[in-house]
Amino acid sequence: MIDRPERADHPAIARLRVELDAAWKSMRTLAEVDDDLRARIIAELRGAVPDMAGRAAHEAGHQAVVAEIRRFADIDVDATDAERPTCAIWGEIVDMASVAAMAAAHDPAPVTGARR
């Protein structure tokens, strides 16, 4: 789907790429599922993708993460069904992921477990 960079990436970027690729593929299949399942898929993606982006930004730096997200943001999602605004939803997901990555740049320490 996406051309991979020639250079070796940080493992967090590689994990983010897998998450973004899976999310993109999920978006392309939304028209094929019923409304309840569709809503659950969208809710999961709206939480999981930004979460992964924030974690990756803590590990690999926000600039590399935002660059990876932008590569995926530029991909067209099938928008043939006017009743299901897939492009808008994909745009929201990658925008939220970018915001999460940028927020990680201003958060010095990620939460890594329960407080004691």
C-alpha positions as CSV (number, residue, x, y, z in Angstrom):
1,M,0.0,0.0,0.0
2,I,2.6,2.5,1.1
3,D,6.2,2.6,-0.2
4,R,8.5,2.0,2.8
5,P,11.5,4.2,3.3
6,E,14.8,2.9,2.2
7,R,16.4,3.6,5.7
8,A,15.9,1.5,8.8
9,D,13.3,3.1,11.1
10,H,13.1,3.1,14.8
11,P,11.0,0.1,16.0
12,A,8.3,2.5,17.3
13,I,7.9,3.9,13.8
14,A,7.7,0.4,12.4
15,R,5.0,-0.5,14.9
16,L,3.1,2.8,14.1
17,R,3.3,2.0,10.4
18,V,1.7,-1.4,11.0
19,E,-1.1,0.2,13.1
20,L,-1.7,2.9,10.4
21,D,-1.7,0.3,7.7
22,A,-4.3,-1.9,9.5
23,A,-6.4,1.2,10.3
24,W,-6.3,2.3,6.6
25,K,-7.4,-1.2,5.5
26,S,-10.2,-1.2,8.1
27,M,-11.4,2.1,6.7
28,R,-11.6,0.7,3.3
29,T,-14.0,-2.1,4.5
30,L,-16.4,0.0,6.5
31,A,-19.1,0.0,3.8
32,E,-19.2,-3.8,3.9
33,V,-20.2,-4.1,7.6
34,D,-23.4,-3.3,9.5
35,D,-23.8,-0.1,11.3
36,D,-23.2,-1.5,14.8
37,L,-19.9,-3.1,13.8
38,R,-18.9,0.0,11.8
39,A,-19.4,2.2,14.9
40,R,-17.3,-0.1,17.0
41,I,-14.5,-0.2,14.4
42,I,-14.5,3.6,14.2
43,A,-14.4,4.0,17.9
44,E,-11.5,1.5,18.2
45,L,-9.5,3.3,15.5
46,R,-10.2,6.7,17.1
47,G,-8.6,5.5,20.3
48,A,-5.9,3.1,19.1
49,V,-4.3,5.0,16.4
50,P,-3.7,8.2,18.4
51,D,-2.6,6.1,21.4
52,M,0.0,4.3,19.2
53,A,1.1,7.7,17.8
54,G,1.7,9.2,21.2
55,R,3.7,6.2,22.4
56,A,5.8,6.2,19.2
57,A,6.5,9.9,19.7
58,H,7.8,9.3,23.2
59,E,10.1,6.6,21.8
60,A,11.1,7.9,18.4
61,G,10.4,11.6,18.6
62,H,7.4,13.5,17.4
63,Q,8.8,14.7,14.1
64,A,9.4,11.2,12.8
65,V,5.9,10.1,13.9
66,V,4.2,13.1,12.4
67,A,6.0,12.5,9.1
68,E,4.8,8.9,9.1
69,I,1.3,9.9,9.8
70,R,1.4,12.4,7.0
71,R,2.4,9.7,4.6
72,F,-0.7,7.8,5.5
73,A,-2.9,10.9,5.6
74,D,-2.2,11.5,1.9
75,I,-3.7,8.2,0.9
76,D,-7.2,8.3,-0.6
77,V,-9.8,6.2,1.1
78,D,-12.7,5.1,-1.0
79,A,-15.4,7.7,-0.6
80,T,-18.0,6.3,-3.0
81,D,-20.7,6.0,-0.4
82,A,-22.0,9.5,0.4
83,E,-23.9,8.2,3.5
84,R,-20.7,7.0,5.1
85,P,-18.1,9.8,5.1
86,T,-15.1,7.5,5.2
87,C,-12.6,10.2,4.0
88,A,-13.7,12.5,6.8
89,I,-13.4,9.8,9.4
90,W,-9.9,8.9,8.2
91,G,-9.0,12.6,8.3
92,E,-10.2,12.8,11.9
93,I,-8.2,9.7,12.9
94,V,-4.9,10.9,11.3
95,D,-5.5,14.4,12.7
96,M,-6.0,13.0,16.2
97,A,-2.9,10.9,15.8
98,S,-0.8,13.9,14.8
99,V,-2.1,15.9,17.8
100,A,-1.2,13.0,20.1
101,A,2.3,12.9,18.6
102,M,2.7,16.6,19.1
103,A,1.4,16.4,22.6
104,A,4.0,13.8,23.4
105,A,6.7,16.3,22.5
106,H,5.4,18.5,25.4
107,D,4.9,15.7,27.9
108,P,8.3,14.8,29.4
109,A,7.3,11.3,30.8
110,P,4.8,8.9,29.4
111,V,2.5,7.0,31.8
112,T,3.9,3.5,32.0
113,G,1.9,1.8,34.6
114,A,-0.4,2.1,37.6
115,R,0.5,4.5,40.4
116,R,1.4,3.0,43.7
